[in-house]
Amino acid sequence: MTVSNTIAAISTPPGEGAIALVRISGANAIEIADMIFRGKERPSRFASHVQHLGEIFTTENQLIDQVMLSVHRAPTSYTGEDLVEVSCHGGTLVSAKVLEV
C-alpha cells in the first residue's frame, strides 16, 4: 500500500536554538513551497540539494521569516519522496508559524 499524503513537521528538538528545520515531504511538497517561498526563483525550478535564500510569507502576504530553502527530489531524498527543507530562525514561535503556513 502506498500512502500519498504530504506531511510537514519541525525536525529540530523543542526549545530555543539559533536555527530550526521544518521539512515538508510528499507529492505536493514542492508545490507548497512555491506558494509560501519568495526568492530569486521558485522552488520548483531549484536544482536538487542546493540551498536558496528567500522569505516565507503567509497566504495573507505577511512576512514570517527570512529562510534558507532546499528541494530534495525523489528518489534521492531522506524519505524517497519529494522533500523540502526550510531552515528558519530558531525558537518555538517562528518555526511554529512556518509549519502552520
Residue pairs with C-beta under 8 A, 6 or more apart in sequence:
4 26
4 27
5 26
6 24
6 25
6 26
6 27
6 28
6 29
6 32
7 24
7 25
7 26
8 22
8 23
8 24
8 25
8 32
8 99
9 22
9 23
9 99
10 20
10 21
10 22
10 95
10 96
10 99
11 21
11 22
11 23
11 85
12 19
12 20
12 21
12 90
12 95
14 92
15 92
16 90
16 91
16 92
17 90
17 91
18 89
18 90
19 87
19 88
19 89
19 90
20 87
20 88
20 89
20 90
20 91
20 94
20 95
20 98
21 85
21 86
21 87
21 88
22 85
22 86
22 88
22 95
22 98
22 99
23 78
23 83
23 84
23 85
23 86
24 32
24 33
24 83
24 84
24 86
25 77
25 78
25 79
25 81
25 82
25 83
25 84
26 81
26 82
27 81
27 82
29 81
29 82
29 83
29 84
30 43
30 44
30 71
30 82
30 84
31 44
32 84
33 43
33 44
33 69
33 71
33 84
33 86
34 42
34 43
34 44
35 59
36 56
36 57
36 58
36 59
36 101
37 43
37 54
37 55
37 56
37 57
37 67
37 69
37 86
38 54
38 55
38 56
38 57
39 52
39 53
39 54
39 55
39 69
40 52
40 54
41 52
43 52
43 69
43 71
43 84
44 71
46 52
46 69
46 70
46 71
47 71
48 71
48 72
48 73
48 76
49 70
49 71
49 72
49 76
50 70
50 71
51 68
51 69
51 70
51 87
52 68
52 69
52 70
53 66
53 67
53 68
54 66
54 67
54 69
55 63
55 64
55 65
55 66
55 67
56 63
56 64
56 65
56 67
56 86
56 88
56 98
56 101
57 63
57 64
57 101
58 64
58 101
59 101
64 88
64 94
64 97
64 98
64 101
65 88
65 89
65 94
65 97
65 98
66 89
67 86
67 87
67 88
67 98
68 86
68 87
69 84
69 85
69 86
69 87
70 84
70 85
71 82
71 83
71 84
72 78
72 82
72 83
72 84
72 85
73 82
74 80
74 81
74 82
74 83
75 81
77 83
86 98
88 94
88 95
88 98
